[in-house]
């Protein structure tokens, strides 16, 4: 407890920074609060792969000393953060959730890690994740499955499973995830936190484990949309070390967070994203739309074009590129991959090159046609992040489950994958709970480089709801 009278780990990231600037909390107290929660609940949740407490306290004490000396403070000054264990940090483990890289220690750091450090934050842990970021459930045979803090037998979403679970469990104020087919938005939805996949190329991927050249994205998971905006303002922007990163200027993502959505048209697709949706999920999404309307938005029903092509081409691109990146290890060490990883990658070697080239060459025209037809009618789209109530780890265990288990597991990312192929910004925020007490996610998506509009709508929704502020009561194992 501190002068502000609560577990400071319950503060949002932005509120924690403000409290530190005012002297209500110290960097050391923020770290102590996070570590207390981690020590109490990590055995149940299994969200981390490594933790460096000694270095963390050194960094926290240095942050307090800089504030006491009156030095300029960055926008994330003194914040303890933890990240998916695939962000390279010089001299630190980066296992990528695998056996093959269990002892890999890079000699350079990811650009996003450097930018967070320059803004005053520091990393104290590497978070559990799907092996090589290749499942949407949280299973990991090498480091143990990550469990949902709201109801432990259920999935956390993936592949940034530890990132979602750690933020929800108050182990960290925010975490970087990666998103190739939904891997930020799925764990955000499953764990009841906020997470944004930016426009393809908006954030540098230098020093980040690759999965798919054409679909990988870097982004944050945090408590609130405003927290995500603060981190995006730090990590977005061109990086000379990543020639694919966009050279567009980075806006002030927090500036538009007024809660006012007047003049904003929000589309609710009647097809694809609501196909076979569970009733509690549909009800939560419809209620969320009414909240947005109450903030001034106009809700527009619409039918989306080209979704069958988008879904098909997205699968081709991700399978071929993933298989290519892992080809040498697949030849030399196939036994070191989980069964479901082999099952995902081996078919990638059988896809004809002509199919892959077709999927890439059609991407631009499909995006142009999609944007022309959809974004001439609306500014944003809202859909369920996950169509169904969350399944359990047992019913999505492809390696050990009966035939058909893989279809349940793959279905989790049906609503997120299209936005990776299209390269559009897309965010998940919590909007309710299912009958098992597990969170439901609202997905908000926009036109290219419209992260500010996506974040504005998410923040407006969070003005009138408290789903994002709720904390799981984690049961003991």
N, C-alpha and C positions, 0 to 999 in steps of 0.2 A: 504493500500500500504506500501511497505517496501523498503529497499535499493536494493532489487533485482528487483523491478519494476513491480510486478504483484500480483494478488490475490494468496497468498501463498498456498491456498487450491487447486490450480491447479497443484502444484508440485506433482510429483509421491512420493510415500513413501520414496524410496531410495534417491531421490533428496532432499526431506525435511530434512532427517537425515544429509546429506552432508552439506546442507546450514546451519543447526544449528551448526554443528561442526566447520564450518568456521566463525561463528558469524554473518552470513548474516541475520539470523532470530533467534528469540527466541522461546522457547516452548510456552510462553504466546501468542505470535503473531500467531503461528500455531493454537492454540486453538481458539483464537478470530476469525480467518478466518473461521474455521469450524462452529463455533456457529453463525456467521453472515449469512452464507448460510442457516443454519438450521432455524434461526429465520425468514428469508425471504421466505422460500419455504416449511417449514414443513406442513403448513395448506393445501397446494396443494398435497403434496406427501404422507403424513401420514406414514413416515418411522420409527418413534420412538414410544416406549411405555413409557419409562421414560428417563429423562435427569437430571443429577446431576452436575449443573454448579459450585456450591460452591466447591465441592470436586475436580472437574477438575482444577479449578484455583489454588487450593492449591498444587495439584500435578505438575502443569506446573511451578509454581514459584519455587518449590523444585528442579525441573529438571534444571532450569536456574541457581539456586544457585550452584548445583553440577558442572555444566560446568564452571561457573565463578571461582570456587575453584580449578579447574584443576583436579578433580577426574576422574577416569576411566569411560568411557561412553559405555553403551551397544549398540548393533546393532540397537536398536529401541529407542534410548534415547529421551525422551521428547515427544514422539508421542501420540496425542490424538486418541484413537480408540473407536469404538462402536461395539457391538456384538449382534447377534441374541439372543433374550431374553430367552434362554434355557441353557446358560452357567452359572453355579452356581458361585456366588461371595458372600462370607460370609458377611452377614448383608445387602445384597441388594436384591431387588425384582427379582424374576425369574418366570414370569407368564407363560412361555411356550405358549404364545399366547392364553391362555384359560381363561374361567370363573372359572374353578375348582381351578386353581392355581393363581388366580388374586392377592392374598395376600401372596403367598408363599415366604418366606425369608429363604434361606438355611444358615446353620452355618459352612459351609466349601466351599472351592473354587475348581473349575475344575483345573486339572493339567495344561491345556493349558493357562488358565488365569494366573496362577502363573508363568509360563515360560515367557509369554509376559511381565509381570511385572518385572521379574528378568532381562529382556533384556532392560528395561528402558521405556516401554510403560505404559499407563494407560487407563482404560475404563471410559468413561463419560456418556454412554447411553446404554439402552437396546433397541434393534431394533424389529420392527414389524415382524411378521412371521405368517405362516399358523397355525391354531389351532393344537397344538400338532404335528406340522410339517407334516400335512397330506393333503396338496394339492399343486399343482404345478402352481397356478395361482396368489396368493396374496390375495384371499378373506379371510376376518376374521370378523365374525359378532360381536365379543366381543370387539375388539379394532379398528374396521373400516378397510375397504379394503386399502391395499397399492396400490398406483397409479404410473404408469410409468412416470418418469420425461420427457421422450421424447415426449409423447403423452398421456395425463392423462387418457382418457377413456380405455386404453389398459392394459393388464396384465403386472405384473412385473416378472412373473415366481415365483416359490416357491419351497420349503417352506421358503427359506431364502429371502423372498421378501424385507424386510426392509434393509437387508444387501446389496443387489444389488442396490436398489434405493438410499440408503444413500451414497454409494461410488460414484455412477454416479452424484449425486446432490452436491458432495463436502461437505457433512456433516462430513465425516470422511475420513482418508487416506486409511483405510482398515477395514475389518470386518470379524469376523469368521462367517461361515455358517455351516450347516451340510448337509450331502448328503446320503440319503438312497435309492433314486431312480432318483436322478438328482438335488437335492435341492440346490447345489452350482452352478452347471453348468447352470441350467435353468435361474435363476435370473442373472447370469453373462451374458448369451446370450441376455436376454430380455432387460437388462439395459446398454449394451455396455461396460461391464467391463471384467476383467480377473478373473477366479476362477478355483481352482484345487481341485479335489477329489483325495486324495492320495490312494495308495494301501491299501486295508483292513489290519488293524493292524499297519500301519505305524505311526499313531498319537494316543496318549492316548485318551480314551473316559471317563476317570474318571471324575465325576462331571458334566457330560453332560446328559441332558434328553434323555433317550433311546426311540427309535421307533421300531427298528428291530435288534435283537442281531447279526444277521448274515450279515447285510448290512449297518449299520450305519458307517459314516465316518465324521471326523472333518477336516476342511480345510479353507483356506482364500479366500476372494474376495478382489481385489485391482485394482489399475489402470493398472498395467503392469505385465507381466510375471516375470520380475525381482523383483518387489514388492512381488509377491507371493513366489518367491524363498527365499527372505530374511525372510519372516515369517515362511516358512516351515523349514528353518534351525534352527529356534528357537523352534518350537513346536514339531517337529518330534523326534522320539526316544523312547526307552523303558521306561515304567513307572511301578515301582513295584506295584503301586496301581491299575493298570489295567493289570491283568495277561494275557489278550489277546494281549497286545501290543508286537510288534516284537522286538527282541533283536539285530537286525542288526544295524551296525554303520550308522550314518547319514552323507552323503557326503556334500561337499560344493556345494550347488545347483547353486550358482552364477558363480562358476569357469568355467563351460563349456559354458557360454553365450558369445561366440565370434562372433556369426552371421554366422559361417561357418557350412554348413550342408553337405559338401562333404562326400560321403561314406554312408550317411543315406538313407535307403530305406523306402519310405512312401507309404503305401497301401491305395488305394481308392476303397472301396467296391462297387460293382455294384448291390448288392442286399440288401434287408432289409432296410438299412439306407437311401436309396434313393427311397424307395417305396412311391409313391404318394407325392413326394416332390414338393413344389411350385417352379415355374420357377425362380423367383428372388433369392430364396435360392440356387437352383442348380447353377445358374450363379455365385453367390458370392463364393461358395465353389470351383468351377472350377478355378475361378480367383485366389483364395487363393493358390490353389495347384500350379499354375504357378509361384506365388511369391516364394513359398518354393523351387520349381525347380530352380529358378533363384539364390537361395542361395546355390545351389549345390546338393540338394536332388534328388534322383531318384524316380519318381512317378510310382507306380506299380498297375495296375488294378487287382482286385482279387475278388473271391467269398468267403464269409465267411461260415464256416460250423456250423451246430447245432443251428442256431438262433431261430428256432421255439421252441426247447427244452429250450433254455436259457430264452426266454420271458415267457414261461409257468411256469417254475419252479420259476423264479423271483417273479411272482405274487403270487404264493402259499406261499413262504417264508415270504414275507412282510405282507401279510394279516393275516396269522396265528400268527406271532410274534407280530404284532401290537395289535391284538385282545387279546393276552395273557397278554401283559403289562397293558392293560387298563381294564381287566376283572372285577376287583372289582368295579371300577367307573362305568363301563357299567351296572353292576347289580344294583348299588345303585343310580346313578345319570345320567341316560341316557338323561334326559331332558336338561342337561347342556352341551351336545355336539351339535354342528351344525348338521343339517340333513345329510349333505354329509359325516360327520365323522361316524355317525351311519350306513349309507349305505355302507361305506367301511369296517367297523369292524364287523358288525353282520354276514356277510357271512363267515368271518374267523372262526367263531364257528361251521360252518357246513362243513368245509373241513376235510375229514377223516385224522386221524393221519398217516395212511399209506401213503397218498399223501405227507404230510409234510416231513416224514422221507425219502421218495423217493427223494424229491427235495433236501434235504440236502445231502443224500448219493451220489447222482449223480453229485454234484457240483465239487468235486475233479476230477473225471474222465473226465467231460466235459471241465474243465479248462485245464487239461493236453492235451486233444485232440485238443482243440482250439489253445493252445500255440504252440503245435507241428506243426500243419498245417499252422497257420498264421504266427507265428514269425520265422519260418524257411524261409519264403519268404520276410518278411519286418521287419523293426524295430519299426515302428509306424503306426497308422491308422489315417486318417482324414475323418471326416463325418460332416454333419450338426449337430449342437446341437439340434435344433428344426427343424422339416421337413417343417413346414409351416410358412408363414408370421404370425406375432403375432395376436391372436384374442383379442377381447375386454373383459373387465370384465363382461359385460352384457351377452355376448354369451357363457361364461364359468361358469355362476352362477348356479351350480348344484342345490342349495337349492330352487331357484326361477324360473329357466328356464324351457322350455318345454322338453318333452321326446327327448332324443338324445343329450342334452346338456352335459351329463356326458361323452359321447364318444369324444366330442370335447376337453373337459378338460383332459381326460385321454390320448388323443393322443399327448399332449404336451411333455410327458416324454418317448415316445416310443423309442427314440434314446439314452436316457441316462440310462434307467433301466438295460440293459444287462451288463453294466460294474460294476454295484453294485453286481449282482449275481456272476459274474466272479471275482470280487475283484480287478480289474485292475485299475491302475492310469489313470485318464482321466481329461482333462482340456478344458474349453471353453474360447475363446478369440474373440473379435469383428472382423468381416471381411466385414462389409458393412451395408447398410440400405435397408429396403423394401420400396415399394411405399408409405406407410403411415408414412415414416420418422422414423421407428423403427429399432433398431439394429438387425443384423443377426449374429449368433454365429458359429464359426468354432470349432469343437470338435477334440482334439488331444488325442489319447490314446496309451498306451504302455504295454509292458510285466510287470509282477510283479516287484515292487520296481524300476521301471525305471522312477521315477519322474524327475530325472535330464535330461533324454533324452526328455521327454515331454516338460519340461520347456525350454530346449535349443531350440527346434523347435519353440515354441511359441515366444520366445524372438527374434529369427532370423526373423520370420515373422514381428514382430513389428519394426525391424530395417528399413524395407522398406515400412511400412504403417503407417497411423496416426489415424486409426479408434479409437484406445484406448485413444488417446489424446483429442478427441472431447468432447465437454461439451453441455449438453442439455440446451436449452433456455426454462426454466420452465414457463408455463403459469399460471396466477393466477386463482384460483377457483372462 
